[in-house]
């Protein structure tokens, strides 16, 4: 009974603090972000498009959400920045880097080995793709661009967090870091390749995620009131409107790949709203709410595998369409095949790492026994 009361009390605290809710529903938020990216990459619109004489609301919403599906990446980076503030405290720096390497190395490596023969890459092209050379020196969109991007952030995070942790006013430091990013970005306008801004423009949302991680761990008395969620809804609405301007009407703001502002507004607001909706669902819809969270959270357990697998399967969509296969069947097939393959790969990789680490665990256990 005491344990149940403690759990209930903790849930009540979490329910009032939006940051704790985002941490609690992290997998579900990642799952929605992953599904949004999959929608962006693999979904073929099925609703009729609007014409000059007729506006189709459902067709517009479908195409609009697909066009801005890359926002899922920004949500993932925000949540990753938050999560790393916990991970950095779970052991040595070497352990931190090992766990990041353990998480990220196998999915792109396996997909690269499969595509090596399918795409007819030379050995040089294979190593240029898998090493990130093409990302940094040729074109960020060449192959699995997110992998070298997140590796870069993983490598730099401990240094950034060490400096961040020394400053008393974390919000002011974060604002200064973003201001410095903007100044450097402007200075490099005619120097850096424009496509690299597709990565560097996402640095601010990662930095904000780090700030959110600190607040989650150290400001547990924060209470999100009704006006807080109203502000988040307004922020989300503004982000969606600006995303319409940049992605549909091709407006540009200051920097190349200028969807940074709408992406950031969406990424810093939507996770809090998702977390609150799931919290309300669990508290008031009981079994259905828990089932909803579990199902969505399931897709958040193999996000990296899903992203890498998409690179493989999306290439064949046009071939399937040319063969006259139904769009509905292609969409459903892609959804199930990509997610099933990604889940199976995540399970396989987990067991593989357990086998690799088993001798070291036995050695460690034996050393403790002696």
C-alpha positions, 0 to 999 in steps of 0.5 A: 500500500505504501509503495502504491501511495508513493507511486501515486504521489510521484505521478501527481508531481510529474503530472504538474511538471511538464518537463518531468512528463516529457521525460516520463513519456520520452519513448512515446514522443520519440515514437511519434517523431519516428512515425512522422519521419517515416510519413515524410520519407515513405508515405504516398499521398492518397487524398485528392490534391486541391485545385485552383477551383476546389480546396480539399482540406484533407488533401491539404493536411495530408500533404502539409504534414508530409512536407514538414515531416522532417520536424520529427528529426528536430523533436528527436534532437531535442529529446536526445539533448535532454537524455544526454544530460542523464547519460553523462552522469552514469559513469566515466566519459569513456563509458558515455562514449562507449554507450553512444557507439554501442547504440549507433554503430550497427544499424548504419553499418548493416544497411551500408553493407546491404546497399553496397552491392545493391547500389553498386558502390565501389569500396571507396564509395562505401567507406566515404558513406559509412565514415561520414566523409561524404556528409562533411565534404560532398553533400549532406543528403548523400546517405544517412545524413543523420548518423554523422550529424548525431555522432558530431553532437555526441562527440561535442556534448561532453565539452559543451555540458562541462562549460554549461554546468559551470554557469549559474544562469543556465538559461542565459548561457543557452541564449548566449550559445544560440546567439554565438551559433547565429553569429557564426552561421551568418559569418559563414554564409558565403564560406560553408556549403549551403546544404550543411546548414540543414545540419547546423541549423538544428544545433539550437534545438539540441542545445535547448534540449540540454537546457530542458534536461538540466531543468528536468533534473533540478527544477522539479517544483515547476508547475505547468498551469493552464496558461503555460499550455496555452502558450505552448499551443500558441507556440506550436501554432506559430511554428506550424504557420511558419512551416507552411510559409517555408515548406509550402510557399518557399519563404526564406528567413536569414539562413539557407534551409531556413525552416530552423525557426518553425522547426524549433518552435514545433520541437520545443512545444509539441513534446510537452503537449503530447506528454500532457495528452498521454498523461490525461489519457492514462489518468482518465481513460485508464486501460485505453490510455496505458495501451495508447502510451505503450503502442506509441512508445513501442515505435520509440524503441527502435527509432535509429533502426527505423531511420536506417531501414527506410534508406533501403526500402524507400528506394523501391517505392517508385518501382512498385508504383510503376508495377501498378500496385495500389498506393494504399497497399504500398503505404500499408506494406511500407509501414509494416515492413519497415517497422517490423524489420527495424524492430527485428533488427533492434532485437538482434542488435541487442542480443548481439551486444549482450554476446559481445559483452558477456566475457567482460561481464563474467570477468568483472563478476569474477573480479568482484568475487575475489 
